[in-house]
Amino acid sequence: MKKYLDAFVNAFEGTISWTWKSIIFEVPWYTNYFWGLVVISLVVWLLEIIFPWRKDQAIFRKDFWLDAFYMFFNFFIFSIVISGFYKVIELLFSEINITPQSFALIDMTNWSPGLQLLVFFIILDFVQWFTHVLLHRYKILWNFHKVHHSVKEMGFAAHLRYHWMENILYKPLKTIGVMLIGGFEPEQAFIVHFVAIAIGHLNHANIKITWGPLKYIFNNPVMHLYHHAYDLPEGKHGVNYGISLSLWDYIFKTNYIPEDSGTIEIGFKGDDKFPKDFIGQNTYGFTKEN
């Protein structure tokens, strides 16, 4: 029992230490996700201000500060809280001889750095796309995912507005995705993580971008706005599930962009009764009436 407790405490303290060192610039720039998130957020917000798609939307839109808090809570605070639990789980699996190499389908160790990054990016994005589909398909998961869809005015910070249970759901599936490549994370994986943050911010931003012919590969604000549409096509649990890539939606026929005015209502039926505060939103999904 002591070794599990020690593993928990060490992981918890280590994550706190790393986060603090990031804040005071004592980690390499390419692993400094704290200031990386800040810089990307400021750049995308500036683009929203200069090139607004919905010109009547306020710079400090509805729930701007709530979404800003969500960004740091989900990206850092909750990561600190949960880090010890994940370390204990990892230790338990190792004791029954389940390691990141146990389910390896691909050995990328001798591939070129560029190819490693590309495959790593594609696999992780598909896993997230599939998880996103599940969040819409099953009511018990949708009740948690409603937090993200409770946004009524879209902006960059809505990217990381989601229920803390989504961290619990995404992390194991992303871990499985990494295990398929032997638990191997490319040395330059920070590029993938920063690119994913930037694309996610842009997809939620008040900016009209479609990427031209590349729209069939990369997700974009026009496509993602319809993912948040209040009114969905009949019989659909959701559309445009893409995270960074739109590719999966076109392959699996879940794409839907009927027009591009940017003026549609977003949310979901019953969102007028949905909690408006952080605590209410993050305890939502656990009661029977939901």
CORNORSUL-V64650 format. One record per residue. N is the residue number from 1. SS is DSSP state (2 for helix, 1 for strand, 0 for the rest). PHI is phi in whole degrees, -180 to 180 (* if undefined). PSI is psi in degrees with one decimal (none if undefined). Layout:
N/SS/PHI/PSI + N/SS/PHI/PSI
This chain:
1/0/*/-37.3 + 2/2/-61/-38.5 + 3/2/-67/-31.4 + 4/2/-72/-40.0 + 5/2/-64/-42.4 + 6/2/-64/-41.5 + 7/2/-63/-42.2 + 8/2/-61/-51.4 + 9/2/-64/-43.5 + 10/2/-63/-40.9 + 11/2/-67/-42.9 + 12/2/-61/-51.1 + 13/2/-67/-36.4 + 14/2/-65/-39.6 + 15/2/-68/-39.4 + 16/2/-62/-45.9 + 17/2/-62/-44.8 + 18/2/-65/-40.2 + 19/2/-64/-44.7 + 20/2/-64/-42.4 + 21/2/-63/-32.8 + 22/2/-66/-42.7 + 23/2/-62/-38.3 + 24/0/-98/18.0 + 25/0/62/38.1 + 26/0/-106/18.7 + 27/0/-125/158.0 + 28/0/-56/143.1 + 29/2/-56/-34.6 + 30/2/-78/-5.9 + 31/2/-113/6.9 + 32/0/-89/81.4 + 33/2/-74/-20.2 + 34/2/-64/-58.0 + 35/2/-75/-25.5 + 36/2/-62/-44.2 + 37/2/-63/-41.7 + 38/2/-62/-47.8 + 39/2/-65/-46.7 + 40/2/-61/-41.9 + 41/2/-63/-44.4 + 42/2/-66/-39.6 + 43/2/-65/-47.8 + 44/2/-68/-37.8 + 45/2/-63/-40.0 + 46/2/-63/-39.6 + 47/2/-64/-38.5 + 48/2/-60/-41.1 + 49/2/-69/-41.8 + 50/2/-78/-39.8 + 51/0/-125/61.6 + 52/0/-68/135.0 + 53/0/-78/-51.2 + 54/0/-97/96.9 + 55/0/-69/-19.3 + 56/0/-90/0.1 + 57/0/-82/131.7 + 58/0/-66/150.0 + 59/0/-59/-45.8 + 60/0/-96/79.5 + 61/0/-66/174.9 + 62/0/-58/130.9 + 63/0/68/19.4 + 64/2/-56/-49.5 + 65/2/-73/-32.3 + 66/2/-63/-44.8 + 67/2/-67/-35.6 + 68/2/-63/-40.2 + 69/2/-65/-42.4 + 70/2/-55/-40.5 + 71/2/-55/-50.8 + 72/2/-78/-31.2 + 73/2/-65/-53.2 + 74/2/-71/-33.6 + 75/2/-83/-29.3 + 76/2/-127/-56.8 + 77/2/-61/-49.8 + 78/2/-68/-32.7 + 79/2/-61/-38.2 + 80/2/-65/-46.8 + 81/2/-60/-42.0 + 82/2/-89/-12.8 + 83/2/-57/-41.4 + 84/2/-64/-39.4 + 85/2/-64/-42.5 + 86/2/-65/-35.8 + 87/2/-66/-39.8 + 88/2/-65/-43.0 + 89/2/-62/-42.8 + 90/2/-60/-41.4 + 91/2/-66/-41.6 + 92/2/-62/-43.3 + 93/2/-65/-40.2 + 94/2/-63/-30.4 + 95/2/-75/-17.0 + 96/0/-109/25.3 + 97/0/62/30.7 + 98/0/-104/112.4 + 99/0/-121/171.7 + 100/0/-58/-18.7 + 101/0/-91/-7.1 + 102/0/-62/-33.6 + 103/0/-116/21.7 + 104/0/-62/127.8 + 105/0/-106/-21.8 + 106/0/-133/136.4 + 107/0/-109/108.2 + 108/0/-101/2.2 + 109/0/-59/-29.3 + 110/0/-101/7.2 + 111/0/-79/163.0 + 112/0/-67/150.9 + 113/2/-55/-40.7 + 114/2/-64/-42.9 + 115/2/-69/-38.3 + 116/2/-57/-48.4 + 117/2/-62/-42.6 + 118/2/-63/-48.2 + 119/2/-66/-41.0 + 120/2/-59/-45.9 + 121/2/-63/-46.5 + 122/2/-66/-45.0 + 123/2/-64/-47.6 + 124/2/-63/-38.5 + 125/2/-68/-39.0 + 126/2/-65/-42.2 + 127/2/-59/-41.6 + 128/2/-70/-38.2 + 129/2/-60/-46.5 + 130/2/-64/-42.2 + 131/2/-62/-40.2 + 132/2/-62/-40.2 + 133/2/-60/-44.1 + 134/2/-62/-37.9 + 135/2/-62/-29.6 + 136/2/-91/-26.9 + 137/2/-80/-33.9 + 138/0/-112/128.4 + 139/2/-57/-41.9 + 140/2/-61/-33.6 + 141/2/-82/-36.9 + 142/2/-61/-35.3 + 143/2/-61/-31.4 + 144/2/-78/-39.8 + 145/2/-72/-15.3 + 146/2/-57/-29.8 + 147/2/-56/-46.2 + 148/2/-65/-36.7 + 149/2/-87/1.3 + 150/0/-81/-4.0 + 151/0/-61/130.7 + 152/0/-109/-16.6 + 153/0/-133/123.5 + 154/0/-83/136.4 + 155/0/-157/168.3 + 156/2/-53/-40.3 + 157/2/-70/-15.5 + 158/2/-65/-17.9 + 159/2/-51/-44.5 + 160/2/-107/19.8 + 161/0/-87/99.2 + 162/0/-154/157.3 + 163/0/-64/142.6 + 164/0/-61/-22.8 + 165/2/-66/-22.7 + 166/2/-66/-30.3 + 167/2/-61/-40.1 + 168/2/-67/-35.4 + 169/2/-80/-43.0 + 170/2/-72/-41.7 + 171/2/-57/-50.5 + 172/2/-62/-39.8 + 173/2/-69/-36.2 + 174/2/-66/-36.4 + 175/2/-63/-41.2 + 176/2/-61/-40.7 + 177/2/-59/-42.8 + 178/2/-68/-36.2 + 179/2/-63/-29.3 + 180/0/-65/-22.3 + 181/0/-108/31.3 + 182/0/74/23.5 + 183/0/70/17.6 + 184/0/-91/124.9 + 185/0/-117/119.9 + 186/0/-55/150.3 + 187/0/-58/-34.2 + 188/0/-96/25.7 + 189/2/-60/-22.0 + 190/2/-57/-30.3 + 191/2/-62/-45.6 + 192/2/-61/-44.2 + 193/2/-66/-42.1 + 194/2/-69/-38.9 + 195/2/-63/-41.4 + 196/2/-64/-39.9 + 197/2/-63/-46.3 + 198/2/-63/-45.3 + 199/2/-64/-42.3 + 200/2/-61/-42.9 + 201/2/-62/-46.4 + 202/2/-63/-39.4 + 203/2/-62/-29.0 + 204/2/-98/-5.5 + 205/0/-74/158.8 + 206/0/-84/59.9 + 207/0/-136/141.0 + 208/0/-96/103.9 + 209/0/-131/136.3 + 210/0/-125/-13.4 + 211/0/69/10.6 + 212/2/62/-136.7 + 213/2/-61/-21.9 + 214/2/-73/-3.7 + 215/2/-63/-20.7 + 216/2/-80/-5.9 + 217/0/-115/-48.3 + 218/1/-105/138.3 + 219/0/-64/160.8 + 220/0/-154/164.3 + 221/2/-59/-36.3 + 222/2/-66/-46.5 + 223/2/-65/-42.5 + 224/2/-74/-27.4 + 225/2/-59/-38.8 + 226/2/-72/-19.1 + 227/2/-66/-30.9 + 228/0/-93/5.7 + 229/1/-59/138.1 + 230/0/-64/-43.4 + 231/0/-103/117.4 + 232/0/-104/159.9 + 233/0/-56/144.8 + 234/0/-56/132.9 + 235/0/83/0.4 + 236/0/-99/135.9 + 237/0/-82/-21.4 + 238/0/178/169.6 + 239/0/-142/164.3 + 240/0/50/61.8 + 241/0/-79/-6.2 + 242/0/-52/141.6 + 243/0/-93/-78.7 + 244/0/-97/-34.9 + 245/1/-106/136.3 + 246/0/-88/-11.6 + 247/2/-48/-45.6 + 248/2/-65/-35.9 + 249/2/-67/-37.6 + 250/2/-72/-35.3 + 251/2/-68/-44.2 + 252/0/-98/12.8 + 253/0/60/40.3 + 254/0/-110/14.1 + 255/0/-81/146.7 + 256/0/-162/109.7 + 257/0/-140/85.1 + 258/0/-73/-25.8 + 259/0/-164/175.1 + 260/0/-136/34.2 + 261/0/-74/-26.0 + 262/0/80/9.1 + 263/0/-104/6.6 + 264/0/-69/156.3 + 265/0/-77/138.3 + 266/1/-117/160.4 + 267/0/126/-152.8 + 268/0/-151/159.9 + 269/0/-62/125.4 + 270/0/95/2.8 + 271/2/-69/-15.0 + 272/2/-69/-20.6 + 273/2/-101/0.5 + 274/0/-76/142.3 + 275/0/-53/142.1 + 276/0/-101/-10.4 + 277/0/-105/160.5 + 278/2/-59/-47.4 + 279/2/-64/-46.4 + 280/2/-61/-41.2 + 281/2/-68/-35.7 + 282/2/-91/-0.9 + 283/2/-106/-6.6 + 284/0/-68/144.4 + 285/0/104/-12.3 + 286/0/-104/-3.8 + 287/0/-103/152.8 + 288/0/-62/-36.1 + 289/0/-67/-14.0 + 290/0/-82/none
